[in-house]
Amino acid sequence: MQFSVSSLERVQIRVVLDMDSNIQLLIYLIPTLIGMFLVLPTGRVIASSLEETLPSFATERGRVLSGLLLTCVAGFAVSIQTLWISSKVSEGGNFCASSTVFSCDDVIGNTAYNTDPIFGIPWGGIGAAVFCVLLYLAYSTSLEPNSTWVDNYLKLGTALTFGGFLVIGLLVSYEIQMEKICQYCTTAHIANVAAFIGFYRLMKLNESGEWNQES
């Protein structure tokens, strides 16, 4: 009887830990999805109702920049989280281990795949650094949208996020080999896709001559 009770307690503790990791995932995933929605043309659907509260939403440039900034912040944060998970797992701990296909511990904690093959830098650290650069490019553009260097910043942001697709492809191939999916990594991948859309749309908007026009 004592064994059954102890087993039940362990199951309950495991459920609580899983719930905590999933709730933390939502903290990153929800802003990422909102940011993606804003950078897409459909973003005007929710932005139009918020124009009085957020005047920047009154223009296409403002909406896309807002979504891009939100996405970059979320991407940076989730990358830092994956870096922390990697450190925790390497010390023998666990965060979101699971016997199902969704197990970030199995992916991030796999020493054969959790660092880049050239310099050996953890993927979470690389992601955090890239999103930090993207955040700088986007925030600088939002502060001085008519500066001469804006065009170069938007092109650089587009190039960096496009290059991110190659890294995403590599990491997804690792997950296929392991037959596991890292939810936190996937969130960072979604953030990169959203950031690419944002930078690309802003680059095209700037080139079209409609940069300062209201939508």
Secondary structure, DSSP 8 states (H G I E B T S, - for coil): -HHHHHHHHHHHHHHHHHHHHHHHHHHHHHHHHHHHHHHSGGGHHHHGGGTTT-GGGGSHHHHHHHHHHHHHHHHHHHHHHHHHHHHHHHTT--SS--SSSB-HHHHHT-TTTSB-TTT--BHHHHHHHHHHHHHHHHHHHHHSTTSTTHHHHHHHHHHHHHHHHHHHHHHHHHHHHHT-B-HHHHHHHHHHHHHHHHHHHHHHHHHHT-TT---
